[in-house]
Amino acid sequence: MQHAALTTEEIRALIAKGKMKDTIFKAVGLLCLAIGLLVIFLLVSDMVIRGSERLNLAFFTEFASRRAGQAGILSAWVGSLLVMTVTAFAAVPLGVAAGVYLEEYAKRNWITEIIEINITNLAAVPSIVYGLLSLGIFVYAFGFGQSILTAGLTLALLILPIVIVSTREAIRAIPAMIREGSMAVGATRWQTCRYHIIPYAMPGILTGVIIGLARAIGETAPIITIGALTFIAFLPPVPFTEVSPGVSAGLFDWLMSPFTVMPIQIFNWTSRPDPAFEVNAAAAGFVLMIMVLSMNAVAIWLRYKMRKNIKW
Amino acid sequence: MTANNASDLPVVSDRLAKNAMRNVSERLIEMLLFAAAAVSVLTTIGIVYVLVSESIHFFQNVSIVDFLTDTQWTPLFDDAHFGIMVLVSGTLVSSFVALAVAIPMGTIIAIYLSEFANGKVREVAKPILELLGGIPTIVFGYFALLMVTPLLQKIFPELPGFSLLSAGLVMGIMIVPYIASLSEDAMRSVPMSLREGSYAMGSTRLHTAIHVVVPAAFSGLAASYILAISRAVGETMILAVAAGMQPNLTWNPMEPAATITSYIVQVALGDLPHGSIGYQTIFAAGLTLILITLAFNILGQWLRRKFRENY
């Protein structure tokens, strides 16, 4: 033994020093959390204060314009809505089908391994690369052009990993007895999936889809890359209305129309040196935040309701 | 009843025989579901194909040596230079600033939440972090340009209106939720017995957290750091808005610069004919980006495997 035994006072001093370090760290931890909260608070309050003068009904019904006072987000929020519709229609069937396959049908062989590795990798790919992929494949190779359809498909691919993972998690939460009971009365695998597994997994799947859509609605980079316009003063053609004398729009003409979305409108206004447009950017940013927050809130509420209704 | 030979087996009734069609439709449905799952593989193949094929066209006109060593990036000028290091320097500097903020802050928050915080604090902190992680990046870009830059200019009066510092700091704040939640999950999965042993030896909570829990959870922490690096390198909009889109070979964060991602956006905003050299540069830049991300992911996998602890 090299040291003499410590005296009581020395031990007490050591313990006190240790406890002080603990307290200091707790303060530092709370400080870091407070910085995060401060950032959110500063951001939201700045957008509200700066943008409040433009937040009236006219803002939502006016097109973009060179004059800041008259510029509105009509084409932007309509574009976002339409693109989200295409995204949902593409991502939900694909994602749910893929999730069902991986959970219910896939055998543990190398093909399944490759699929799972791919899904994990795709979740980490920067979003702008999805834009490049769509530019090469959807815009030029498939010939869809710079349209709502391309944008929707791009974002669908972007959120596909999210939908697949939530589908798998939702299906895994279903106890085996449901599956076994269904098989025991003679149902085939698909009948089990269609009448039992998918309906019971639906709340979890929906939660994942809404979270994915909330992410997609804020994505800017891939949409710019495929060529969404930043200044657009018209809406995609409504089906069966007149677009020019004697010509009425088809049911799917809006899919191939040029368009813009909310984040791009914000980007366009933020990039202008004219300070009057900062007000518009703040107001539009606030609207986008509200959209994203309400989607997340709906998803959280759905998750909560689902947990309450589970009877197993 | 046991079957001693084939004639003892029960005969399939007529009713079940009619359902032979079921087998066909079951197989068909399984193939459709498999096709949906295979879309992910097709996406990866598509990304690789698009990036590599356009880059091959690009490298037929520009030598790889020039691409890697030229110190100017002016692909759309008459005297075109294609030095990717200009863009890579912007990417690396902004990512470094972001990670210098995000890794300490995220790890501290994770240690605090997993080792120190009580239930009430955690209930408030989790939604704050989720909220921070859900803010669209263009809104962060707005924040960086119109709030953070003026603030920084009060501290550093010579800071230009566009800078990698301002964009990097906001990017760091954006990444904190990723690091915090993944690291916290990693730390919570460390078994209590390790902590209890440390407390039994008389160490304080902080000492246990730093010297026992963090090393034990290191593979999970490394995974979260690698994910953060990928996020930082691939981030586009904050840099496009707040760092300016001027290609500038610099290692000084107080200057404006373009990154790989903000260059792609700048080109996409303009008009580029399909097949022109300018069009091809964005794919070459994208390929570089993917290779950088891939390199970090492989490093991350290696780190995870090396430090993986089995409890």
Interface residues (C-beta under 8 A of the other chain):
Chain A: G18 K19 K21 D22 F25 K26 V28 G29 L30 C32 L33 I35 G36 L37 V39 I40 L42 L43 D46 M47 R50 P93 L94 G95 A97 A98 V100 Y101 L102 Y105 A106 I114 I115 N118 I119 N121 L122 A124 V125 P126 S127 I128 V129 Y130 G131 L132 L133 L135 G136 I137 Y140 L157 L160 P161 I164 T188 R189 W190 A214 R215 I217 G218 E219 T220 A221 I224 T225 I226 G227 T230 P263 I266 F267 T270 S271 E278 A281 A282 G285 L288 M289 V292 L293 N296
Chain B: R22 S25 E26 I29 E30 L32 L33 F34 A36 A37 A38 V39 S40 V41 T43 T44 G46 I47 Y49 V50 L51 S53 E54 M105 I108 I109 I111 Y112 L113 F116 A117 V121 A125 I128 L129 E130 L131 L132 G134 I135 P136 T137 I138 V139 F140 G141 Y142 F143 L145 L146 M147 I173 V176 P177 S203 T204 R205 L206 H207 A209 L227 S230 V233 G234 E235 T236 M237 A240 V241 T261 I264 V265 A268 L269 H274 I282 F283 G286 L289 I290 T293 N297
